[in-house]
Amino acid sequence: MGWGISPKATNKEKLKAEMADYLNGLNSTGEISYEVYCEAFDFSMKLLDQMYELGKFEK
């Protein structure tokens, strides 16, 4: 779990924070450029939202 997310956050928000931390780490270490970081961040957050919504129907 990311250091900036509340333990009381929803599972969806915790997952999104973990992904954001991972992408930020890649950008901070120079593994990906800022442009790639921005594109990956926007794409992955939308994708995680879609996956969460789909998961509601697959119980």
N, C-alpha and C positions, 0 to 999 in steps of 0.2 A: 504494500500500500504506500502511496506517495506521502511524503512528509507534510504536505500542505492540505491534506484532506481530512475531514473530521471522521472519527471512528463511527459516528452516527449517520454518516452519509449512506445513501442507498447503494446497493451492490452495483447498479449501473454507473453511478458517479465514481465509485471506487475503481471500477474497471477503466473508465475513461481517464481518470487521474493517473493510473498506472501506465497506460499507453502514452499519455502526454509526457510523463517523466522519462519514459524510454526514448521517445523521439527527441526530447530536449537533450538527453544525454548524448545521443548520436550527433546532434548539432554542436553541442558544447565541446566535444572532443574532435570535431572536424571530420567525422566520418561521413557526414552529409552536409551539403551547403544549406544556407538559410532558405533559399528558394525551394529546395527539395523538402526541407523541414515543414515549411508553410503548406505546401501542397499535400504532403503526407498527413499532416495534422488535420487539415480540413477534411480530407478523404476518410481518414480512419475514424474521426468523431462521427461523421454521418453514417459510416458503415456500422459502427458499434450501436448507434441508435436503431438502425434497421434490424440488426441482429437481435437486439433486445426485444423489439416489437414482434419479430417472427417467433422468438422463443416463447412468448406468451401463448401462442396458439399451438405449440407442439408439446404440451404437457401430457 
